[in-house]
């Protein structure tokens, strides 16, 4: 008996290794060390062997226990997502079923022996099991690149695949139960076994093909999302260019007005008034010069448009930009964050008297992070909630439609592994954002220290 236990353990090692090979091709984004892989294989093989010895080979309860333990072991030892591991594992087990049914049918057909002996410890059992593993590995190898997008599966598609595979597992175990209980073989039974095996294999292959088509659909959806993002980026750039053209036209009109005023003052020999007027213009143009010196087209274009709008609304602006490295953030995400923050700030300023309208913009890089500080004056008569400001804060009457802006900005910031904080005083509203420019920077508390420091 001990020799059969050892042989069963070896068969389970091969079984687990093949399934791990298939799963790793799909879920191996998080690389595992050789020690982790060996530990996972040995541990799961030992569990499978104990289950087979206790419940017997081909037991449905045993299969469920093996399936559940596989997900847990891969999750704990390899660090894979538990739900995704179960999805990929059941697809892999389905192909193992195909290999085992095909191997059993071929051996019954050519060896003229009852499939009953393949479920009991014997030399034939070992030969049949190894032959089944070879077929299963061939299936895995042929399909290893067909299910790459299973890790992106949606919840709805998860239910669809779960139902289809669950039904197929019942069909496969019906076949195993039939094989396990056929102890006497005859010519007619060989014929029936062959037909039943072919039907089970065809059904299982059909299920695999359905899953493959779902995987292809997931890939297409991912590609369309990329295209949609590119379209939104192009739409944003076109809109930005149109705003810049309008701004340039307004600046040209203002420039002609400035020259006319200076010329008039000089003609009237009002030199001191002309100097004062020129100094005032120089102060207003300092922000524009700061924008020109920014080595980032997205930030430069957004600031140019938004500051032009602020100027037209009579908002006093203060700009401090010090970007000492290339900004590697996604342009569309960056434009949404900065553009919406400035729109909110300008809109808030427009609701208070002109003499109180102030907007401060500060952007700099610090220890691998892009820091943004936007401060605007606010209506002193408005009450401010003490909690859940990001989710609920808005000074507008229509809180349902206008209370989501900061929440959506925060979602984008968090998607970039960043940090966002709001501070409200009696007269000012401040939003601080920190976005990492390096993958290694990922601790939210670190961003908080950057902002508060």
C-alpha positions as CSV (number, residue, x, y, z in Angstrom):
1,X,0.0,0.0,0.0
2,X,2.8,2.6,0.8
3,X,4.1,2.3,-2.8
4,X,0.7,3.3,-4.2
5,X,0.6,6.3,-1.8
6,X,4.0,7.4,-3.1
7,X,2.8,6.9,-6.7
8,X,-0.4,8.8,-6.0
9,X,1.6,11.7,-4.5
10,X,3.9,11.8,-7.6
11,X,0.8,11.8,-9.9
12,X,-0.6,14.7,-7.9
13,X,2.7,16.6,-8.2
14,X,2.4,16.3,-12.0
15,X,-1.2,17.3,-11.9
16,X,-0.7,20.3,-9.7
17,X,2.4,21.4,-11.7
18,X,0.4,21.3,-14.9
19,X,-2.4,23.4,-13.4
20,X,0.1,25.8,-11.9
21,X,1.8,26.2,-15.3
22,X,-1.6,27.1,-16.9
23,X,-2.5,29.5,-14.0
24,X,0.9,31.2,-14.0
25,X,0.6,32.1,-17.6
26,X,-2.6,34.0,-16.8
27,X,-2.1,35.2,-13.2
28,X,1.7,35.4,-13.1
29,X,1.8,39.2,-13.2
30,X,3.1,39.0,-9.6
31,X,6.2,37.0,-10.0
32,X,6.8,34.2,-7.5
33,X,10.2,32.8,-6.4
34,X,11.2,29.2,-7.1
35,X,10.8,28.5,-3.4
36,X,7.2,29.8,-3.4
37,X,6.4,27.7,-6.5
38,X,7.9,24.5,-5.0
39,X,6.2,25.1,-1.7
40,X,2.8,25.6,-3.4
41,X,3.2,22.4,-5.5
42,X,4.3,20.2,-2.6
43,X,1.7,21.5,-0.3
44,X,-1.2,21.2,-2.7
45,X,0.0,17.8,-3.9
46,X,0.0,16.6,-0.3
47,X,-3.5,17.9,0.3
48,X,-4.8,16.2,-2.9
49,X,-3.2,12.9,-2.0
50,X,-4.8,12.9,1.5
51,X,-8.2,13.8,0.0
52,X,-7.9,11.0,-2.6
53,X,-6.9,8.4,0.1
54,X,-9.8,9.4,2.3
55,X,-12.6,9.9,-0.3
56,X,-11.3,7.8,-3.1
57,X,-10.2,8.6,-6.6
58,X,-12.9,10.4,-8.7
59,X,-15.0,11.6,-5.7
60,X,-17.1,14.7,-6.3
61,X,-16.6,15.8,-2.7
62,X,-12.9,15.2,-3.0
63,X,-12.9,17.4,-6.1
64,X,-14.6,20.3,-4.4
65,X,-12.1,20.1,-1.5
66,X,-9.2,20.0,-3.9
67,X,-10.6,23.0,-5.8
68,X,-11.2,25.1,-2.7
69,X,-7.8,24.3,-1.3
70,X,-6.0,25.1,-4.6
71,X,-7.4,28.7,-4.5
72,X,-6.4,29.1,-0.8
73,X,-2.9,27.7,-1.3
74,X,-2.2,29.8,-4.4
75,X,-3.6,32.9,-2.6
76,X,-1.5,32.5,0.5
77,X,1.7,31.1,-0.9
78,X,1.9,33.0,-4.3
79,X,-0.1,36.1,-3.4
80,X,-2.6,35.7,-6.2
81,X,-6.1,37.2,-6.2
82,X,-8.4,34.6,-4.7
83,X,-11.4,35.1,-7.0
84,X,-9.3,35.2,-10.2
85,X,-7.4,32.1,-9.0
86,X,-10.6,30.2,-8.7
87,X,-11.8,31.3,-12.2
88,X,-8.5,30.3,-13.9
89,X,-8.2,27.1,-11.9
90,X,-11.7,25.8,-12.9
91,X,-10.8,26.5,-16.6
92,X,-7.6,24.5,-16.1
93,X,-9.4,21.7,-14.3
94,X,-11.9,21.6,-17.2
95,X,-9.0,20.9,-19.6
96,X,-7.6,18.3,-17.2
97,X,-11.0,16.6,-17.4
98,X,-10.8,16.6,-21.2
99,X,-7.4,15.0,-21.1
100,X,-8.4,12.3,-18.5
101,X,-11.7,11.4,-20.3
102,X,-9.8,11.2,-23.7
103,X,-7.0,9.1,-22.2
104,X,-9.5,6.7,-20.5
105,X,-11.5,6.3,-23.6
106,X,-8.5,5.5,-25.8
107,X,-7.1,3.0,-23.3
108,X,-10.5,1.3,-23.0
109,X,-10.8,1.2,-26.8
110,X,-7.4,-0.2,-27.5
111,X,-6.7,-2.2,-24.4
112,X,-10.2,-3.7,-24.1
113,X,-10.2,-3.4,-20.3
114,X,-12.8,-2.0,-18.0
115,X,-12.4,1.7,-16.9
116,X,-13.1,0.5,-13.4
117,X,-9.4,-0.4,-12.9
118,X,-8.3,3.1,-13.6
119,X,-9.9,4.3,-10.3
120,X,-8.1,1.8,-8.1
121,X,-4.5,1.5,-7.3
122,X,-2.7,-0.5,-9.9
123,X,0.1,-0.3,-12.5
124,X,-2.6,0.4,-15.2
125,X,-3.9,3.3,-13.1
126,X,-0.4,4.9,-13.1
127,X,0.1,4.4,-16.8
128,X,-3.4,5.9,-17.5
129,X,-2.8,8.8,-15.2
130,X,0.5,9.7,-16.8
131,X,-1.0,9.4,-20.3
132,X,-3.9,11.7,-19.2
133,X,-1.4,14.3,-17.8
134,X,0.5,14.3,-21.1
135,X,-2.8,15.0,-23.0
136,X,-3.7,17.7,-20.4
137,X,-0.3,19.4,-20.8
138,X,-0.7,19.3,-24.6
139,X,-4.1,21.1,-24.2
140,X,-2.6,23.6,-21.8
141,X,0.3,24.4,-24.0
142,X,-1.9,24.8,-27.1
143,X,-4.2,27.1,-25.2
144,X,-1.8,29.0,-22.9
145,X,-2.2,32.3,-24.8
146,X,-6.0,32.1,-25.4
147,X,-7.1,33.0,-21.9
148,X,-4.7,35.9,-21.1
149,X,-7.6,38.3,-20.4
150,X,-9.5,36.1,-17.9
151,X,-7.9,38.2,-15.1
152,X,-10.0,41.2,-16.4
153,X,-13.3,39.4,-16.2
154,X,-16.3,41.3,-15.0
155,X,-18.8,40.2,-12.3
156,X,-21.5,39.5,-14.9
157,X,-19.1,37.4,-17.1
158,X,-18.0,35.6,-13.9
159,X,-21.5,34.4,-13.3
160,X,-21.8,33.3,-16.9
161,X,-18.6,31.3,-16.9
162,X,-19.3,29.9,-13.4
163,X,-22.7,28.5,-14.6
164,X,-21.3,27.0,-17.8
165,X,-18.3,25.4,-16.2
166,X,-20.4,24.2,-13.2
167,X,-22.7,22.4,-15.5
168,X,-19.7,20.9,-17.4
169,X,-18.2,19.7,-14.2
170,X,-21.4,17.8,-13.4
171,X,-21.2,16.2,-16.9
172,X,-17.6,15.3,-16.4
173,X,-18.2,13.7,-13.1
174,X,-21.2,11.8,-14.5
175,X,-18.7,10.3,-17.0
176,X,-16.2,9.5,-14.1
177,X,-19.0,7.9,-12.1
178,X,-20.0,5.8,-15.1
179,X,-16.3,4.7,-15.7
180,X,-15.8,4.0,-12.0
181,X,-18.8,1.7,-11.7
182,X,-18.3,-0.3,-15.0
183,X,-16.5,-3.4,-13.7
184,X,-17.5,-5.8,-16.5
185,X,-16.5,-5.0,-20.1
186,X,-18.1,-6.2,-23.3
187,X,-18.1,-5.2,-27.0
188,X,-21.3,-3.2,-26.6
189,X,-20.1,-1.4,-23.5
190,X,-16.9,-0.4,-25.2
191,X,-19.0,1.1,-27.9
192,X,-21.2,3.0,-25.4
193,X,-18.2,4.1,-23.4
194,X,-16.5,5.5,-26.6
195,X,-19.6,7.4,-27.6
196,X,-20.1,8.8,-24.1
197,X,-16.5,9.8,-23.9
198,X,-16.6,11.5,-27.3
199,X,-19.8,13.4,-26.3
200,X,-18.2,14.5,-23.0
201,X,-15.1,15.7,-24.8
202,X,-17.0,17.6,-27.5
203,X,-19.2,19.3,-24.8
204,X,-16.1,20.2,-22.7
205,X,-14.2,21.5,-25.8
206,X,-17.3,23.6,-26.6
207,X,-17.3,25.1,-23.1
208,X,-13.6,25.9,-23.5
209,X,-14.3,27.6,-26.8
210,X,-17.1,29.6,-25.2
211,X,-14.7,30.8,-22.5
212,X,-12.1,31.6,-25.1
213,X,-14.7,33.8,-26.9
214,X,-15.5,35.5,-23.7
215,X,-11.8,36.1,-23.2
216,X,-11.5,37.6,-26.7
217,X,-14.5,39.8,-26.0
218,X,-12.8,41.1,-22.8
219,X,-9.7,41.9,-24.9
220,X,-11.7,43.8,-27.4
221,X,-13.4,45.8,-24.7
222,X,-10.0,46.7,-23.2
223,X,-8.9,47.9,-26.6
224,X,-12.0,49.9,-27.1
225,X,-11.5,51.5,-23.7
226,X,-8.0,52.6,-24.8
227,X,-9.4,54.0,-28.0
228,X,-12.1,55.8,-26.0
229,X,-9.5,57.3,-23.8
230,X,-7.5,58.4,-26.8
231,X,-10.6,60.0,-28.3
232,X,-11.3,61.9,-25.1
233,X,-7.7,63.1,-25.0
234,X,-8.0,64.3,-28.6
235,X,-11.3,66.0,-27.8
236,X,-9.7,67.7,-24.8
237,X,-6.7,68.9,-26.8
238,X,-8.9,70.3,-29.5
239,X,-11.1,72.0,-26.9
240,X,-7.9,73.4,-25.3
241,X,-6.6,74.7,-28.6
242,X,-9.9,76.4,-29.3
243,X,-9.8,78.1,-25.9
244,X,-6.2,79.2,-26.4
245,X,-7.1,80.7,-29.8
246,X,-9.9,82.7,-28.1
247,X,-7.5,83.7,-25.3
248,X,-4.9,84.9,-27.9
249,X,-7.6,87.0,-29.6
250,X,-8.5,88.5,-26.3
251,X,-4.9,89.1,-25.5
252,X,-4.3,90.8,-28.8
253,X,-7.3,93.1,-28.2
254,X,-5.9,93.9,-24.7
255,X,-2.4,94.4,-26.1
256,X,-3.7,97.1,-28.6
257,X,-5.6,98.7,-25.7
258,X,-2.4,98.8,-23.5
259,X,-0.3,100.3,-26.3
260,X,-3.0,102.9,-26.9
261,X,-3.1,103.9,-23.2
262,X,0.7,104.1,-23.0
263,X,0.9,106.1,-26.2
264,X,-1.8,108.5,-24.9
265,X,0.0,109.0,-21.6
266,X,3.3,109.7,-23.3
267,X,1.7,112.2,-25.7
268,X,0.3,114.1,-22.7
269,X,3.8,113.9,-21.2
270,X,2.4,112.1,-18.1
271,X,5.6,110.1,-17.6
272,X,5.0,109.0,-14.0
273,X,1.5,107.8,-14.8
274,X,2.9,105.9,-17.8
275,X,5.5,104.2,-15.6
276,X,2.9,103.2,-13.0
277,X,0.7,101.8,-15.8
278,X,3.7,99.8,-17.2
279,X,4.6,98.4,-13.8
280,X,1.0,97.3,-13.3
281,X,1.1,95.5,-16.7
282,X,4.4,93.9,-15.8
283,X,2.9,92.4,-12.7
284,X,-0.1,91.0,-14.6
285,X,2.3,89.5,-17.3
286,X,4.5,87.8,-14.7
287,X,2.0,84.9,-14.5
288,X,2.0,84.6,-18.2
289,X,5.8,84.5,-18.3
290,X,5.7,81.7,-15.7
291,X,3.4,79.7,-17.8
292,X,5.6,80.1,-20.9
293,X,8.6,78.7,-19.0
294,X,6.7,75.5,-17.9
295,X,8.2,72.5,-19.8
296,X,4.9,70.7,-20.0
297,X,2.4,71.3,-22.7
298,X,-0.6,70.0,-20.8
299,X,0.0,72.1,-17.7
300,X,1.0,75.1,-19.7
301,X,-2.1,75.1,-21.9
302,X,-4.5,74.5,-18.9
303,X,-3.0,77.3,-16.9
304,X,-3.0,79.7,-19.8
305,X,-6.7,79.1,-20.5
306,X,-7.9,79.0,-16.8
307,X,-5.8,82.1,-15.8
308,X,-7.2,84.0,-18.8
309,X,-10.7,83.1,-17.6
310,X,-9.8,84.2,-14.0
311,X,-8.4,87.5,-15.3
312,X,-11.6,88.2,-17.2
313,X,-13.6,87.5,-14.0
314,X,-11.5,90.0,-12.1
315,X,-9.8,87.4,-9.9
316,X,-6.4,88.2,-8.4
317,X,-4.1,85.3,-9.2
318,X,-0.9,84.2,-7.6
319,X,1.2,81.6,-9.5
320,X,4.2,79.6,-8.2
321,X,5.4,76.8,-10.5
322,X,8.6,74.9,-10.0
323,X,8.7,71.6,-11.9
324,X,12.3,70.3,-11.9
325,X,11.6,67.0,-13.6
326,X,9.5,65.5,-16.4
327,X,5.9,64.9,-15.4
328,X,5.1,61.3,-16.4
329,X,1.5,61.3,-15.4
330,X,-1.2,60.3,-17.9
331,X,-2.0,63.6,-19.8
332,X,-5.8,63.0,-19.7
333,X,-5.8,62.2,-15.9
334,X,-3.6,65.3,-15.2
335,X,-5.8,67.5,-17.3
336,X,-9.0,66.3,-15.5
337,X,-7.5,66.9,-12.1
338,X,-5.9,70.3,-12.7
339,X,-8.7,71.6,-15.0
340,X,-11.5,70.6,-12.7
341,X,-9.8,72.0,-9.6
342,X,-9.2,75.3,-11.3
343,X,-12.8,75.4,-12.7
344,X,-14.1,74.8,-9.2
345,X,-11.9,77.5,-7.7
346,X,-12.8,80.1,-10.4
347,X,-16.5,79.3,-10.1
348,X,-16.3,79.7,-6.3
349,X,-14.6,83.1,-6.7
350,X,-17.2,84.3,-9.1
351,X,-19.9,84.0,-6.3
352,X,-18.2,86.6,-4.1
353,X,-17.6,90.4,-4.6
354,X,-14.8,91.2,-7.0
355,X,-12.6,92.9,-4.4
356,X,-12.4,89.6,-2.5
357,X,-11.7,87.2,-5.4
358,X,-8.3,85.6,-5.0
359,X,-6.8,82.4,-6.5
360,X,-3.4,80.9,-5.6
361,X,-1.8,78.1,-7.6
362,X,1.3,76.3,-6.5
363,X,2.8,73.3,-8.3
364,X,6.2,71.7,-7.6
365,X,7.9,68.3,-7.5
366,X,9.3,66.9,-4.3
367,X,10.9,63.6,-3.6
368,X,9.4,62.0,-6.7
369,X,5.9,63.5,-6.3
370,X,4.0,66.1,-8.1
371,X,2.4,68.4,-5.6
372,X,-0.5,70.8,-6.4
373,X,-2.0,73.4,-4.0
374,X,-5.0,75.3,-5.2
375,X,-6.4,78.0,-2.8
376,X,-9.3,80.2,-3.6
377,X,-11.3,82.7,-1.6
378,X,-14.8,81.5,-0.6
379,X,-18.2,82.9,0.4
380,X,-17.9,83.5,4.1
381,X,-21.6,83.1,4.6
382,X,-21.6,79.5,3.5
383,X,-21.5,76.7,6.1
384,X,-18.9,74.0,5.6
385,X,-19.5,70.3,6.7
386,X,-17.0,69.1,9.2
387,X,-16.9,65.5,7.8
388,X,-17.0,63.8,4.4
389,X,-16.1,67.0,2.7
390,X,-14.7,65.3,-0.4
391,X,-17.9,63.3,-0.9
392,X,-20.4,66.0,0.1
393,X,-19.0,69.5,-0.1
394,X,-20.6,72.0,-2.4
395,X,-21.8,75.5,-1.9
396,X,-24.4,75.2,-4.6
397,X,-28.1,74.5,-3.9
398,X,-28.1,71.5,-6.3
399,X,-26.0,69.3,-4.0
400,X,-26.9,66.1,-5.9
401,X,-25.4,67.2,-9.2
402,X,-22.7,69.5,-7.9
403,X,-21.4,67.5,-4.9
404,X,-19.7,64.8,-7.1
405,X,-16.9,66.9,-8.6
406,X,-14.3,66.6,-5.8
407,X,-15.3,62.9,-5.3
408,X,-14.5,62.1,-9.0
409,X,-11.2,64.0,-8.8
410,X,-10.3,62.0,-5.7
411,X,-11.1,58.8,-7.5
412,X,-8.6,59.7,-10.3
413,X,-6.0,60.7,-7.8
414,X,-6.3,57.4,-5.9
415,X,-6.2,55.5,-9.3
416,X,-2.7,57.1,-9.7
417,X,-1.8,56.0,-6.1
418,X,-2.0,59.6,-5.0
419,X,-3.3,61.5,-2.0
420,X,-5.9,64.4,-1.8
421,X,-6.8,66.6,1.1
422,X,-9.2,69.5,1.6
423,X,-8.8,72.4,4.1
424,X,-11.5,75.0,4.7
425,X,-11.2,78.2,6.7
426,X,-13.6,81.0,7.2
427,X,-12.4,82.8,4.0
428,X,-10.5,80.2,1.9
429,X,-10.9,76.8,0.4
430,X,-7.7,74.7,-0.2
431,X,-7.2,71.5,-2.1
432,X,-3.9,69.7,-1.9
433,X,-3.0,66.9,-4.2
434,X,0.1,64.7,-4.3
435,X,0.7,62.3,-7.2
436,X,3.7,59.9,-7.4
437,X,5.9,60.1,-10.4
438,X,7.8,56.9,-9.5
439,X,6.2,53.4,-9.1
440,X,8.3,52.9,-6.0
441,X,6.5,55.7,-4.2
442,X,3.2,54.3,-3.1
443,X,2.5,55.1,0.6
444,X,-0.4,57.5,1.1
445,X,1.0,58.6,4.5
446,X,4.2,59.7,2.6
447,X,2.1,62.0,0.4
448,X,0.3,63.3,3.4
449,X,3.7,64.3,4.9
450,X,4.7,66.0,1.7
451,X,1.5,68.1,1.7
452,X,1.6,68.9,5.3
453,X,5.3,69.5,5.3
